[in-house]
Amino acid sequence: DDVTYLLQDELREFNPTPPEKWVGDVLKRLGNSDDWAVQFNGIDDMRRLVKSVPKLLAPSLRKVVAAIVELADSLRSQLAKNGLRSLGELFARFGKAMNVDIDLSMVVMMKRAADTNRFIAEEAEITLIQVCRSATESFLMKSLVTSFANRQPRVRQRAVWCLAMLAQRIVLSGSSPSMSPELAAAADATTKALGDANSGVRSLARVSAYVLIGIGGSAGVSTGAAGVRLADAMLTGVDASAFDAFDLQCVQRCLGHAPFAG
């Protein structure tokens, strides 16, 4: 059962470029549930297409995403890990073209990030970082709102972390963040998370509050009671120049404990 998990830079280039019908072959292999090794290699070949010739995938993108999401949710850890890795690469490459499938994808990514198996959870966390860097802000925010209502605290914790990453992306974009409805939604969701029953969710909400107030300043949140609550709750003693919500080690140092608990 030994396999090699390749980084994107380690994937072989095509020489020559495959014909369009090759995408159909890859899809068949992704769906071959009788042989997980065939599926695993199919994921890597799909990743090669994403890396080198994404235009070949474009007409079949929704079918590809559906197949990869199913594999990312597989009980076989090898398929789940490689599926999650490829899902992040799909978002990074195709950006807004993934909007239509963001909810489908986020449900599985959140579920796997909350997995008690760290082998899977760590890969899912890396995937969430890629998604928070590249997904369309409005679609991502709407998907996160759904995760905030999840009954599992571990899922809500990851959702608040994603909220902090999204907020950081917006406030540092220089694109009039004070006018962003997504930033207003982030402030509202963070305020609610500060009152969550789970201490881990509340702790990460302080990180999001820091992004909104400590980094975003007056542009990060509206004035009023909500702004005061966020300011009171945000992390203190943090070096803004060294802070990065996308870096879990940085988040851990700022919190003084592991970011995800329970």
Number of C-alpha atoms within 10 A of each C-alpha: 5 6 9 8 14 13 12 15 9 9 16 14 13 13 6 6 12 12 8 12 9 16 19 14 11 21 20 15 21 26 17 15 12 9 11 18 18 16 24 24 17 20 26 23 21 23 25 20 22 21 18 14 16 17 13 18 19 14 12 13 18 15 13 21 21 14 17 28 22 18 28 27 20 16 9 11 15 21 22 24 25 25 29 30 25 25 27 23 20 26 25 19 15 18 15 16 16 22 18 11 16 20 18 15 25 21 17 19 28 25 17 26 26 24 16 11 11 13 15 20 20 16 20 28 24 18 27 26 19 19 28 24 19 22 21 17 22 14 17 21 24 14 18 23 17 14 22 23 12 13 9 13 21 21 23 27 29 26 29 29 27 26 32 28 23 28 30 25 20 21 22 13 10 9 10 11 21 19 11 17 13 21 28 19 18 25 27 16 19 27 21 14 26 24 12 17 10 17 17 22 27 22 24 30 31 26 27 33 31 27 30 30 25 20 19 20 16 14 18 27 25 18 10 8 9 16 21 13 13 24 19 14 20 22 21 14 7 14 11 11 7 7 17 16 23 22 12 17 14 15 19 15 13 18 17 9 12 13 21 19 13 10
